């Protein structure tokens, strides 16, 4: 290849065809006989590019190659050139003959080709014959006749169809020519012209030439177009504007449609997507039968897709081109006509609202009524569209009018459901400030509507994790006009925020609500039960708390109204902490089924956040980590109020794997982005993890100092040992090692306090038995604790603790058996650091257990390192000395030095500084 020849881009989306070609190369090589592969593809589908890749593949596999393209005047010469080359070549040489554009050859040339293929049938030749139908069946007749004559004499096999690209293949093709991974809007344009790869390539190259594509942060995006035209309305029925080049390509393609089909498509573009066929029929003024031809043509061309009850555009960018083709004054008239038709239907108010919002005049009371009702009906099923509709309706309402505040509240509720919490809060504040500037008596006349708006804002603030601000907003909502019922959202938010900020009056307010059930709607009673349960948990009444939460879930199911704070969330967390895994999984499945109807909303992220601690408790760290990633915004919004749980799970997983630096990073993120105080439900878990990190870094003494700070508050210590059934015993273990009998006594007293109040909660009984047996050095009592524990991690810890006590008694054999059990338990749960600690104890007893598996690795580079070598590399690159790394991994400094020498050799480096640079 010369210096100025650019390499061909990688073939995208043709893996099956290339696999077929590779297999046939093997067949020809092994049988030493000829075979014909036929590539039939539309112009632009990539047949020529596929042949080029096949030729390259053949060359790499030791085949000689003849590559020619047919042209009308020289078709016979092409055949003769191939014949001459093959005649001169040795008979045993494997060859590939690639002949493109056979449809351009005349009958004589094709006959000569058939004769040549048959004559060479006994030689190892793979014939790749390609042609394009090009819409002219007559032109392809001679080609197909030629192939027909070959069948039966030579094996002939069609190559798999070269269809349009999709998914990752299409995205990769766009990236090849745009310079980076495409953003969704750019990918949507490519999908819209994806009849062939050539069309996609020409579009993307043209957009790059026109300056319509820019690359930022590793993503290729469409640049904003010039102002003017119909603005986009995300969720509101108007697709985003498209570049001129794209519009020109689509318009050229649309010109080949019949006039009736084009008219129907333009009207359908105004109606929106999806649209009801009866609405299009009414707009056209024709009977339903009159739609058949137009819809059939549009579906066949890939412009429309039919559902069970409606029809949709396959591509929103194409719909935008059609919508832009309707003159604006005519579009206004058509939207008004559509609204009148839709309002006459019982189920048409949402679609009518989406038409009127584009054409209604400011202050039109009837139009605003329709828009408000439409937004309200869309709230649950499509919150993003509801938010857009309500915001646009608010802009059409006159300041000072109740409908303006009510539409703002609908938009805030919709934004909250969709997870756009910042927008919800900002719109609330803007509307409240706007109303405050109005002259009297407007603000007082709007007091009830403003109270409801403040309640919705408080809910958004709470979900955003701003509990104190949410409490103030809810308090202001509750202090609204006298004489009416307080907004349920305000009551529930005030209760929740009060509990989360440590307000001791929350329990009393919940009790008053539950003592007068007839005076409160079911949603408020569900909230009162939920936060009474939280108070019971904080007091150490675990069984009562779980029972109250079950009651809240049952009442919520009876009430049938969606809760913005679902009691199932809290029940799932409580059941996980008490080792009721099956019931917890069932509750989470129910929450997931409810969330499945709201994809892309706040509720859809919650099941992942609930599953993560359950997976961790059951000893499935990989699944726990994956659940966290799925629940914290990777594929949509998530509630920051629950986000601390995600970071706690990630820190716990990292600590179990021995990645202390990573665990500390997660805890720092938690402290920075989600600051907690002692009243937070996540505070105890964070402090427990801080103590565990301190123990991993500096030993039991450092952990005991952290635990002693918590132990000064009986309530805080109570919550800490309830975090995890193994937590109390771990605290006792650290306190014993640090020679802190006061801390041992505090932990044991706390577990006894909990045991006395939770006689029917096995996890609490197991935790208390484990802690006391360890404190009293009673290996027999640990047997009882092992039977009580359902938590697999706690069972492994019991085995390790019992081994230590048995060694003190001199029972070496029984101790080794317990250590083996502990090591197997930790290993099965992903507890690499703990398993290493137990293995080190076994080594000191003269027992060596193999813990590695043979894996095929390269000779050099990062992938060549063993699992232990990687851990040593990460620790040393993080600044630890050999002694510190040895302490962390429970091996000797000499062993760390040995591993370092292997690491340096495999990575081709000579110093710690080079290792730090390598791992950065």
VENGI-V409212 format. One record per residue. N is the residue number from 0. SS is DSSP state (@ for helix, = for strand, . for the rest). OMEGA is omega in whole degrees, -180 to 180 (NA if undefined). BURIAL is 1 if it has 16 or more other C-alpha atoms within 10 Angstrom, else 0. Layout:
N;SS;OMEGA;BURIAL
N;SS;OMEGA;BURIAL
//
This chain:
0;.;-179;0
1;.;-176;0
2;.;-177;0
3;.;-179;0
4;.;180;0
5;.;178;0
6;.;178;0
7;.;176;0
8;.;-179;0
9;.;176;0
10;.;-177;1
11;.;172;1
12;.;-179;1
13;.;-177;1
14;@;-179;0
15;@;180;0
16;@;180;1
17;@;176;1
18;@;178;0
19;@;179;1
20;@;-180;1
21;@;180;0
22;@;-179;0
23;@;172;1
24;@;177;1
25;@;180;0
26;@;-180;1
27;@;-179;1
28;@;-176;1
29;@;-177;0
30;@;-177;0
31;.;179;1
32;.;-177;1
33;.;173;1
34;=;-179;1
35;=;170;1
36;=;-176;1
37;=;177;1
38;=;177;1
39;=;-176;1
40;.;178;1
41;.;177;1
42;.;179;1
43;.;-178;1
44;.;176;1
45;.;-179;1
46;@;-179;1
47;@;178;1
48;@;178;0
49;@;178;1
50;@;179;1
51;@;179;1
52;@;178;1
53;@;178;1
54;@;179;1
55;@;179;0
56;@;179;1
57;@;179;1
58;@;179;0
59;@;-179;0
60;.;173;0
61;.;178;0
62;.;168;1
63;=;-170;1
64;=;168;1
65;=;-177;1
66;=;-178;0
67;=;172;1
68;=;-179;1
69;.;172;1
70;.;-170;1
71;@;-174;0
72;@;-170;0
73;@;-177;0
74;@;-179;1
75;@;179;1
76;@;178;0
77;@;179;1
78;@;-178;1
79;@;179;1
80;@;179;0
81;@;-179;1
82;@;-178;1
83;@;-179;0
84;@;-178;0
85;@;180;1
86;@;-178;0
87;@;-176;0
88;.;178;0
89;.;-174;0
90;.;-176;0
91;.;179;0
92;.;178;0
93;.;-176;1
94;=;171;1
95;=;176;1
96;=;-179;1
97;=;-179;1
98;=;-175;1
99;=;174;1
100;.;178;1
101;@;-178;1
102;@;178;1
103;@;-178;1
104;.;177;1
105;.;-176;1
106;@;-179;1
107;@;-179;0
108;@;-180;1
109;@;177;1
110;@;178;1
111;@;179;0
112;@;179;1
113;@;-179;1
114;@;-179;0
115;@;-180;1
116;@;-179;1
117;@;-178;0
118;@;-178;0
119;.;-175;1
120;.;-180;1
121;.;180;1
122;.;-178;1
123;.;-178;1
124;=;172;1
125;=;-180;1
126;=;175;1
127;=;-176;1
128;=;-174;1
129;=;176;1
130;=;179;1
131;.;177;1
132;.;176;1
133;.;175;0
134;.;-177;0
135;.;-177;0
136;@;-178;0
137;@;-178;0
138;@;-178;1
139;@;-178;1
140;@;-179;0
141;@;-180;1
142;@;-177;1
143;@;176;1
144;@;178;0
145;@;-179;1
146;@;178;1
147;@;179;0
148;@;-180;0
149;@;-175;1
150;.;-177;0
151;.;180;0
152;.;179;0
153;.;175;1
154;.;-180;0
155;=;-176;1
156;=;176;0
157;=;173;0
158;.;-179;1
159;.;-177;1
160;.;176;0
161;.;-177;1
162;.;177;1
163;.;178;1
164;.;180;1
165;.;173;0
166;@;-176;0
167;@;-179;0
168;@;179;1
169;@;180;1
170;@;179;1
171;@;178;1
172;@;178;1
173;@;-179;1
174;@;180;1
175;@;-173;1
176;@;177;1
177;@;177;1
178;.;179;0
179;.;180;1
180;=;-176;1
181;=;171;1
182;.;-176;1
183;@;-178;0
184;@;178;1
185;@;179;1
186;@;178;1
187;@;176;1
188;@;-180;1
189;@;178;1
190;@;-176;1
191;@;180;1
192;.;-170;1
193;.;169;1
194;.;179;1
195;.;175;1
196;@;-180;1
197;@;180;0
198;@;178;1
199;@;-178;1
200;@;-180;1
201;@;179;0
202;@;-175;1
203;@;178;1
204;@;179;1
205;@;179;1
206;@;177;1
207;@;179;1
208;@;-178;0
209;.;-178;0
210;.;-179;0
211;.;178;1
212;=;174;1
213;=;180;1
214;=;178;1
215;=;178;0
216;.;176;0
217;.;-179;0
218;=;175;0
219;=;-174;1
220;=;172;1
221;=;176;1
222;.;177;0
223;.;179;0
224;.;178;0
225;.;179;0
226;.;-179;0
227;.;-179;0
228;.;-179;0
229;.;-179;0
230;.;177;0
231;.;177;0
232;=;-179;1
233;.;-178;0
234;.;-176;1
235;.;172;1
236;.;178;1
237;=;179;1
238;.;179;1
239;.;176;1
240;.;-178;1
241;.;178;1
242;.;-178;1
243;@;-179;0
244;@;179;0
245;@;-180;1
246;@;-180;1
247;@;179;0
248;@;-178;0
249;@;180;1
250;@;177;0
251;@;180;0
252;@;-177;0
253;@;-177;1
254;.;180;0
255;.;178;0
256;.;175;0
257;.;-178;0
258;@;179;0
259;@;180;0
260;@;180;1
261;@;179;1
262;@;-180;0
263;@;-179;1
264;@;180;1
265;@;177;1
266;@;178;1
267;@;178;1
268;@;177;1
269;@;-179;1
270;@;-179;1
271;.;-178;1
272;.;2;1
273;.;177;1
274;=;179;1
275;.;-179;1
276;@;179;1
277;@;177;1
278;@;178;1
279;@;178;1
280;@;-180;1
281;@;-180;0
282;@;-180;1
283;@;-177;1
284;.;180;0
285;.;175;0
286;.;-180;0
287;@;-180;0
288;@;-180;0
289;@;179;0
290;@;-168;1
291;@;-175;0
292;@;-178;0
293;@;-179;1
294;@;178;1
295;@;-179;0
296;@;-179;1
297;@;178;1
298;@;179;1
299;@;179;0
300;.;178;0
301;.;-180;0
302;.;-180;1
303;=;172;1
304;=;-177;1
305;=;172;0
306;.;-179;0
307;.;-176;0
308;.;-177;0
309;.;-178;0
310;=;-179;1
311;=;171;1
312;=;177;1
313;.;-175;1
314;.;176;1
315;@;176;1
316;@;177;1
317;@;177;1
318;@;178;1
319;@;178;1
320;@;179;1
321;@;180;1
322;@;179;1
323;@;-180;1
324;.;179;0
325;.;180;1
326;.;-176;0
327;@;-180;0
328;@;178;0
329;@;180;0
330;@;178;1
331;@;180;1
332;@;-179;0
333;@;179;1
334;@;178;1
335;@;177;1
336;@;180;1
337;@;180;1
338;@;180;1
339;@;-180;1
340;@;-175;1
341;@;-179;1
342;@;178;1
343;.;-180;0
344;.;-179;0
345;.;-177;0
346;.;-172;0
347;.;-171;1
348;@;179;1
349;@;-179;1
350;@;176;1
351;@;179;1
352;@;-179;1
353;@;173;1
354;@;-176;1
355;@;-175;1
356;@;179;1
357;@;-171;1
358;@;-177;0
359;.;177;1
360;.;-179;0
361;.;176;0
362;.;179;1
363;.;-171;0
364;@;-177;0
365;@;178;0
366;@;180;1
367;@;177;1
368;@;180;0
369;@;-179;1
370;@;-179;1
371;@;-179;1
372;@;178;1
373;@;179;1
374;@;179;1
375;@;-180;1
376;@;-179;0
377;@;-171;1
378;.;-176;1
379;.;-173;1
380;.;-175;0
381;.;-174;1
382;@;-180;1
383;@;178;1
384;@;178;1
385;@;180;1
386;@;-180;1
387;@;-178;1
388;@;-179;1
389;@;179;1
390;@;179;1
391;@;176;1
392;@;178;1
393;@;179;1
394;@;180;0
395;@;-179;1
396;.;-178;1
397;.;177;0
398;.;-179;1
399;.;179;1
400;.;-179;1
401;@;-177;1
402;@;179;1
403;@;179;1
404;@;-179;1
405;@;177;1
406;@;176;1
407;@;-180;1
408;@;177;1
409;@;179;1
410;@;180;1
411;@;178;1
412;@;-179;1
413;@;177;1
414;@;-179;1
415;@;178;1
416;@;-178;1
417;.;179;1
418;.;179;1
419;.;-171;1
420;@;179;1
421;@;178;0
422;@;180;1
423;@;-178;1
424;@;-178;1
425;@;180;0
426;@;177;1
427;@;-177;1
428;@;179;0
429;@;-178;0
430;@;179;1
431;@;179;1
432;@;179;0
433;@;-178;0
434;@;-179;1
435;@;-179;0
436;.;-178;0
437;.;177;0
438;.;177;0
439;.;6;0
440;.;-174;0
441;@;-178;1
442;@;-179;1
443;@;179;0
444;@;-179;0
445;.;-171;1
446;@;-179;1
447;@;179;1
448;@;178;1
449;@;177;1
450;@;179;1
451;@;179;1
452;@;178;1
453;@;178;1
454;@;179;1
455;@;177;1
456;@;180;1
457;@;179;1
458;@;179;1
459;@;178;1
460;@;180;1
461;@;179;1
462;@;177;1
463;.;178;1
464;.;-179;1
465;.;-169;1
466;@;-177;1
467;@;177;1
468;@;178;0
469;@;-180;1
470;@;179;1
471;@;-180;1
472;@;179;1
473;@;178;1
474;@;178;1
475;@;178;1
476;@;180;1
477;@;179;1
478;.;-179;0
479;.;-174;1
480;.;179;1
481;.;174;0
482;.;-179;0
483;.;177;0
484;.;179;0
485;.;178;1
486;.;-179;1
487;@;179;1
488;@;-179;1
489;@;-180;1
490;@;-177;1
491;@;-179;1
492;@;-180;1
493;@;177;1
494;@;-177;1
495;@;-178;1
496;@;178;1
497;@;178;1
498;@;-176;1
499;@;178;1
500;.;175;1
501;.;179;0
502;.;-175;0
503;.;-179;0
504;@;-177;0
505;@;-179;1
506;@;-179;1
507;@;179;0
508;@;177;1
509;@;-180;1
510;@;-179;0
511;@;179;0
512;@;-176;1
513;@;177;1
514;@;180;0
515;.;-173;0
516;@;-177;0
517;@;-176;0
518;@;-175;0
519;.;177;0
520;.;-175;0
521;@;-179;1
522;@;180;1
523;@;179;1
524;@;176;1
525;@;178;1
526;@;180;1
527;@;177;1
528;@;-178;1
529;@;-175;1
530;@;166;1
531;@;178;1
532;@;178;1
533;@;177;1
534;@;179;1
535;@;178;1
536;@;-179;1
537;@;178;1
538;@;180;0
539;.;179;1
540;.;-171;1
541;@;-179;1
542;@;178;1
543;@;-178;1
544;@;-180;1
545;@;178;1
546;@;179;0
547;@;178;1
548;@;176;1
549;@;177;1
550;@;178;1
551;@;179;1
552;@;179;1
553;@;179;0
554;@;178;1
555;@;179;1
556;@;179;0
557;@;-176;0
558;@;176;0
559;.;180;0
560;.;-177;0
561;.;178;0
562;.;176;0
563;.;169;1
564;.;-173;1
565;.;180;1
566;@;178;1
567;@;177;1
568;@;-175;1
569;@;178;1
570;@;180;1
571;@;178;1
572;@;-178;1
573;@;180;1
574;@;178;1
575;@;-179;1
576;@;179;1
577;.;175;1
578;.;175;1
579;.;-167;1
580;@;-177;1
581;@;179;0
582;@;178;0
583;@;180;1
584;@;179;1
585;@;179;0
586;@;-179;1
587;@;177;1
588;@;178;0
589;@;179;0
590;@;-180;1
591;@;178;1
592;@;179;0
593;@;-178;0
594;@;-178;1
595;@;179;0
596;.;-178;0
597;.;-179;1
598;.;178;0
599;.;180;1
600;.;179;1
601;@;-177;1
602;@;-176;1
603;@;-179;1
604;@;-171;1
605;@;-179;1
606;@;177;1
607;@;179;1
608;@;176;1
609;@;-178;1
610;@;-173;1
611;@;179;1
612;@;177;1
613;@;177;1
614;@;-180;1
615;@;-180;1
616;@;-179;1
617;.;177;1
618;.;179;1
619;.;-174;1
620;@;180;1
621;@;179;0
622;@;178;1
623;@;180;1
624;@;179;1
625;@;179;0
626;@;178;1
627;@;-179;1
628;@;180;1
629;@;-176;1
630;@;-178;1
631;.;168;1
632;.;179;1
633;.;-177;0
634;.;-178;0
635;.;-178;1
636;.;176;1
637;.;-179;1
638;.;179;1
639;@;179;1
640;@;-179;0
641;@;-175;1
642;@;179;1
643;@;179;1
644;@;-179;1
645;@;-178;1
646;@;176;1
647;@;178;1
648;@;180;1
649;@;179;1
650;@;179;1
651;@;179;1
652;@;-180;1
653;@;-179;1
654;@;178;1
655;@;-180;1
656;.;-179;1
657;.;-180;1
658;.;-174;1
659;@;179;1
660;@;-179;1
661;@;178;1
662;@;178;1
663;@;178;1
664;@;180;0
665;@;179;1
666;@;177;1
667;@;176;0
668;@;179;0
669;@;-178;1
670;@;-178;0
671;@;-173;0
672;@;-177;0
673;.;-177;1
674;.;-176;0
675;.;167;1
676;.;-172;0
677;.;-179;0
678;.;-177;1
679;.;178;0
680;.;-179;1
681;.;-173;1
682;@;-177;1
683;@;-180;1
684;@;179;1
685;@;-180;1
686;@;177;1
687;@;178;1
688;@;175;1
689;@;179;1
690;@;-179;1
691;@;176;1
692;@;178;1
693;@;178;1
694;@;179;1
695;@;-177;1
696;@;-167;1
697;@;175;0
698;.;-173;1
699;@;-179;1
700;@;180;1
701;@;178;1
702;@;-178;1
703;@;179;1
704;@;177;1
705;@;-179;1
706;@;-180;1
707;@;177;1
708;@;179;0
709;@;-176;1
710;@;178;1
711;.;179;0
712;.;-176;0
713;@;-179;0
714;@;180;1
715;@;179;1
716;@;178;1
717;@;179;1
718;@;-179;1
719;@;-177;1
720;@;176;1
721;@;-178;1
722;.;-170;1
723;.;-179;1
724;.;178;1
725;.;-173;1
726;@;-177;1
727;@;-180;1
728;@;178;1
729;@;179;1
730;@;179;1
731;@;-179;1
732;@;180;1
733;@;-179;1
734;@;178;1
735;@;-179;1
736;@;-180;0
737;.;-179;1
738;.;178;0
739;.;-179;1
740;@;178;0
741;@;179;0
742;@;176;1
743;@;-178;1
744;@;-179;1
745;@;-179;1
746;@;-179;1
747;@;178;1
748;@;180;1
749;@;-180;1
750;@;177;1
751;@;176;1
752;@;-180;0
753;@;180;1
754;@;-178;1
755;@;-177;0
756;@;-176;1
757;.;-176;1
758;.;-178;0
759;.;179;0
760;.;-174;1
761;@;-177;1
762;@;179;1
763;@;179;1
764;@;180;1
765;@;-180;1
766;@;-180;1
767;@;-180;1
768;@;-179;1
769;@;-177;1
770;@;-179;1
771;@;-179;1
772;@;179;1
773;@;-180;1
774;@;-177;1
775;.;179;0
776;.;-175;1
777;.;-178;1
778;@;179;1
779;@;178;0
780;@;177;1
781;@;176;1
782;@;177;1
783;@;179;0
784;@;180;1
785;@;179;1
786;@;-178;0
787;@;-175;1
788;.;170;1
789;.;-177;1
790;.;-175;1
791;@;179;1
792;@;180;1
793;@;179;1
794;@;177;1
795;@;179;1
796;@;177;1
797;@;-180;1
798;@;180;1
799;@;179;1
800;@;-179;1
801;@;177;1
802;@;180;1
803;@;180;1
804;@;178;1
805;@;177;1
806;@;177;0
807;@;178;0
808;@;-179;0
809;.;-179;0
810;.;-173;0
811;@;-174;0
812;@;180;0
813;@;180;0
814;@;179;1
815;@;178;1
816;@;179;0
817;@;179;1
818;@;175;1
819;@;180;1
820;@;180;1
821;@;-179;1
822;@;178;1
823;@;180;0
824;@;179;1
825;@;-178;1
826;@;180;1
827;@;-177;1
828;.;-179;1
829;.;-179;1
830;.;-173;1
831;@;-179;1
832;@;-179;1
833;@;177;1
834;@;179;1
835;@;179;1
836;@;180;1
837;@;179;1
838;@;178;1
839;@;178;1
840;@;178;1
841;@;179;1
842;@;179;0
843;@;177;0
844;.;179;0
845;.;-178;0
846;.;179;0
847;.;179;0
848;.;178;0
849;.;-178;0
850;.;180;0
851;.;175;0
852;.;179;0
853;.;178;0
854;.;179;0
855;.;-176;0
856;.;174;0
857;.;-177;0
858;.;-177;0
859;.;-179;0
860;.;-176;0
861;@;-178;1
862;@;-180;0
863;@;-177;1
864;.;173;1
865;.;-180;1
866;@;180;0
867;@;179;0
868;@;178;1
869;@;-179;1
870;@;178;1
871;@;-180;1
872;@;-179;1
873;@;-179;1
874;@;-179;1
875;@;177;1
876;@;177;1
877;.;174;1
878;.;-179;0
879;.;173;0
880;.;176;0
881;@;-180;1
882;@;-179;0
883;@;179;1
884;@;179;1
885;@;178;1
886;@;-178;1
887;@;-175;1
888;@;180;1
889;.;174;1
890;.;-179;1
891;.;175;1
892;@;178;1
893;@;179;0
894;@;176;0
895;@;178;1
896;@;178;1
897;@;180;0
898;@;180;1
899;@;179;1
900;@;177;0
901;@;-180;0
902;@;180;1
903;@;-179;1
904;@;-176;0
905;@;-179;1
906;@;179;1
907;.;-180;0
908;.;-175;0
909;.;-175;0
910;.;176;0
911;@;-180;1
912;@;178;0
913;@;178;0
914;@;178;1
915;@;179;1
916;@;-177;0
917;@;-176;0
918;@;-178;0
919;.;NA;0
//
